[in-house]
Amino acid sequence: MPALPLDELQLTERDPRTGKLRTLPALHPAIKADRSFVLYRPPPASREPALVEEFLERAKFIADDLSWLLALPHEKFWCQVIFDETLQKCLDSYLCHAPRKFDASLGWQPEVEEMQSCLHRSVFLTFLRMATHKESKDHFITPSVFGEIIYNNFLFDIPKILDLCVLFGKGNAPLLQKMIGNIFTQQPSYFSDLDETLPTVLQVFNNILHKCGLQCEGASAEPQKLEEKVNVTPGNMPLQELKDIVLYLCDTCTTLWAFLDVFPPACQTFQRHDFCSRLASFYDVAIPELEAAIKKRHYEDESGFADLWRRISHSRKKMIEAFHILINQVCLQPILESSCENIQPFIEEFLQIFTSVLQERRFLRDYDELFPVEDDVSLLQQASSTLDETRTAYILQAVESAWEGVDRKKAQGAKDPSPAAAPKGASAGGESTAEDMEELGAAYLSEEECAGAAAAPLAKVSGVELDSLISQVKDLLPDLGEGFILACLEEYSYNTEQVINNILEDKLVPHLAKLDRRMPSRQPEPDPTPLLSSRSNVFQQDEFDVFSRDSVDLSRIQKGKRREQQTTRSLLNDKRLVTEQRQRYSQYSVVVEELPWQPGAAQLYREDYEDEYDDTYDGNQVGANDADSDDELISRRPFTIPQVLRPKGQEEGQEEEEEDEEEEEEEAEKERTKDHFVQDPAVLRERAEARRLAYLARKGHRQESSAVVGSAKGQGQSRETAQERRRKEANKSTRANHNRRAMADRKRSKGMIPS
């Protein structure tokens, strides 16, 4: 007998409360075990014993619970997954807070790293089993039902899938590809969810540009308001905010690349939103500004510069690789797999994408450095003999023009940098792996930009700090002029030791060697804008701006918390609002039935009301008792005495009476629904007679037989007529006014009526 799928399987077990056997579906909340999963927290940044012990204890609980979950049978595993909310919260917390591969190593202790690795593996195995609908030939779920289970119970969604790719993609790519492919195959609704998620992803890039005070020229660019002033740029924003933006960008780019690398079929959905053009436009606007801001910052620790530069380089590389995956899946791969008759739309898509990004010179140069455009064009030329040579030549010429003024050999040499070419402090930020050094070196910069990668961070020094640096050099070399020392400091990044060493060993650069060593101090350049006119604060051009107005209302200024003098009773006694609204609401109660007539004034109604309106139908309640507007008050059932409280002998009669009344009400309701203009009088009389006879029958009155009347006088009467007349004579005293005289005599004999 073939095994049934889990969604059709029925299990027989003993009820723990009653002890009786019961049959339940295999997927039932009663089968779920009572177990509470704790939330995950990342390893601590410091090595304090208390924090480390707390992490190890919490991670041990989660690892043990997941091991117990993975050891459950097929039906119990799925019941726990579907109906246990604490399990889903635990898994979600790990996906949100688990450290990523591109995060800097925090130097964890061996036991912390071992526990994190064990927990990482258990979470991946749990998601892998959740994404598998068939474990064996005896344990499986119907594919369509499996898709509904994971979708309706939110076991997987697009954010979870993105986190799974970035967390487990490296080293588990084959399993992850099969796992995510099965999810999208069994539940196609995830493609529509991905399509709805992409505008949010593109909004991330717009948010980064807005935070940096930049404006994107892509399809999603919004016009800047004329009154809006951009005061924040990557160069002048706080250092912590710059770090947050770089971390945010690195996380977003790495996650998108990991998802596209694991699940290439999603590229078609990405391209429907013009993702390639938007990505290139963002790259060309944001990356140069962020790199310049990172170089010019002054860092207290050299490792801070190395970490930021490593992350921005990692982000650049992942954006270009994501662009290449899209080009390969949308255009190149179909060309290699399709026949000659079907490749023309893909060639046109390739040419259109690159034509749209030709203005992004920086992006085009960096993409060509990793994935030469000439190779892709050569592939198109081999695949199609009808390729538009004019457009391809235009694209190749634009790529070559992007390299103008840049030494391509020097940029290519950046792929294999020597350790000496790495930024200072790159090894101080932790244990830099070979991959990190490769990403840091493969920054494929231009000649001027690449020089910044190997240089110390630059920052404009002025004021007291600059005077201190000049005095340090002048104390050892007093014959030098301050102007010459300032020029040397600017050349050597304000490094006094290097300046002194190069001057003593006569190793100055040529343009410094030609300067006069006794050059006096430079005169400070006057500020073209005065302080008062160039300042900008929250009080500018308002009532508290003391620089633009002579007097300020001091009563509006309060130091500390304002003390209210009014009490609750005074607030309740304040009826000003009621007085203000009284006249307004009093107008609603005024109803003018008759306007007073005043001599000499024009009256609207001077004579009596003469209505020519046809009021024939005004007596009918048109639409009052319609079936669609009937409510509980109109169609209310009549009150009936409960059967238990009825006296004996009335139960059956009462029931019959109620049934007759219900029938009468139904007939009356049917008649009311009909819109009779004038009803037939004969029908009305017939109904009235029927109601009278029914009423007499319910009351127990016997209907007088027609046989009492009999035949005409002189024609003789039948036997039945004679019997009915005798019965009437004998029983006539039971009703009406018969037997009045006998009863009156009886009362009189008893003295009740005076004689």
Stockholm file with secondary structure:
# STOCKHOLM 1.0

chainA/1-755         MPALPLDELQLTERDPRTGKLRTLPALHPAIKADRSFVLYRPPPASREPALVEEFLERAKFIADDLSWLLALPHEKFWCQVIFDETLQKCLDSYLCHAPRKFDASLGWQPEVEEMQSCLHRSVFLTFLRMATHKESKDHFITPSVFGEIIYNNFLFDIPKILDLCVLFGKGNAPLLQKMIGNIFTQQPSYFSDLDETLPTVLQVFNNILHKCGLQCEGASAEPQKLEEKVNVTPGNMPLQELKDIVLYLCDTCTTLWAFLDVFPPACQTFQRHDFCSRLASFYDVAIPELEAAIKKRHYEDESGFADLWRRISHSRKKMIEAFHILINQVCLQPILESSCENIQPFIEEFLQIFTSVLQERRFLRDYDELFPVEDDVSLLQQASSTLDETRTAYILQAVESAWEGVDRKKAQGAKDPSPAAAPKGASAGGESTAEDMEELGAAYLSEEECAGAAAAPLAKVSGVELDSLISQVKDLLPDLGEGFILACLEEYSYNTEQVINNILEDKLVPHLAKLDRRMPSRQPEPDPTPLLSSRSNVFQQDEFDVFSRDSVDLSRIQKGKRREQQTTRSLLNDKRLVTEQRQRYSQYSVVVEELPWQPGAAQLYREDYEDEYDDTYDGNQVGANDADSDDELISRRPFTIPQVLRPKGQEEGQEEEEEDEEEEEEEAEKERTKDHFVQDPAVLRERAEARRLAYLARKGHRQESSAVVGSAKGQGQSRETAQERRRKEANKSTRANHNRRAMADRKRSKGMIPS
#=GR chainA/1-755 SS CCCCCGGGCEEEEECTTTCCEEEEESSCGGGSCCCCCCCCCCCCSSCCHHHHHHHHHHHHHHHHHHHHHHTSCHHHHHHHHHHCHHHHHHHHHHHHHSCCTTSCCCCCCHHHHHHHHHHHHHHHHHHHHHTCSBSSSSSBCCHHHHHHHHHHTTSSCHHHHHHHHHHHTTTCHHHHHHHHHHHHHHCTHHHHHHHHHHHHHHHHHHHHHHHTTCCCCSTTCCCCCTTCCCCCCTTTSCHHHHHHHHHHHHHHHHHHHHHHHHCGGGHHHHHHTTHHHHHHHHHHHHHHHHHHHHHHCCCSSHHHHHHHHHHHHHHHHHHHHHHHHHHIIIIIHHHHHSCTTSCHHHHHHHHHHHHHTTTCHHHHHHHHHHSCHHHHHHHHHHHCTTCCHHHHHHHHHHHHHHTTTSCHHHHHHTTSCCGGGSCTTTTTTSCCCHHHHHHHHCCCCCHHHHHHHHSCCCCCCCTHHHHHHHHHHHHHCTTSCHHHHHHHHHHTTTCHHHHHHHHHTTCCCHHHHTSCTTCCCCCCCCCSSCHHHHCCCTTTTSTTCTTTCSCCCGGGCCCSSCCCCCCHHHHHHCCHHHHHHHHHHHGGGCCCSSCCCCTTSCCSCCSCCCCCCCCTTTTSCTTTTCTTTCCTTTSCCCCCCCGGGSCTTSHHHHHHHHHHHHHHHHHHHHHHHSCCSSCCHHHHHHHHHHHHHHHHHHHTCCCCCGGGTCSCTTSCCCHHHHHHHHHHHHHGGGSTTTTHHHHHHHHHHTTSSCC
#=GC SS_cons         CCCCCGGGCEEEEECTTTCCEEEEESSCGGGSCCCCCCCCCCCCSSCCHHHHHHHHHHHHHHHHHHHHHHTSCHHHHHHHHHHCHHHHHHHHHHHHHSCCTTSCCCCCCHHHHHHHHHHHHHHHHHHHHHTCSBSSSSSBCCHHHHHHHHHHTTSSCHHHHHHHHHHHTTTCHHHHHHHHHHHHHHCTHHHHHHHHHHHHHHHHHHHHHHHTTCCCCSTTCCCCCTTCCCCCCTTTSCHHHHHHHHHHHHHHHHHHHHHHHHCGGGHHHHHHTTHHHHHHHHHHHHHHHHHHHHHHCCCSSHHHHHHHHHHHHHHHHHHHHHHHHHHIIIIIHHHHHSCTTSCHHHHHHHHHHHHHTTTCHHHHHHHHHHSCHHHHHHHHHHHCTTCCHHHHHHHHHHHHHHTTTSCHHHHHHTTSCCGGGSCTTTTTTSCCCHHHHHHHHCCCCCHHHHHHHHSCCCCCCCTHHHHHHHHHHHHHCTTSCHHHHHHHHHHTTTCHHHHHHHHHTTCCCHHHHTSCTTCCCCCCCCCSSCHHHHCCCTTTTSTTCTTTCSCCCGGGCCCSSCCCCCCHHHHHHCCHHHHHHHHHHHGGGCCCSSCCCCTTSCCSCCSCCCCCCCCTTTTSCTTTTCTTTCCTTTSCCCCCCCGGGSCTTSHHHHHHHHHHHHHHHHHHHHHHHSCCSSCCHHHHHHHHHHHHHHHHHHHTCCCCCGGGTCSCTTSCCCHHHHHHHHHHHHHGGGSTTTTHHHHHHHHHHTTSSCC
//
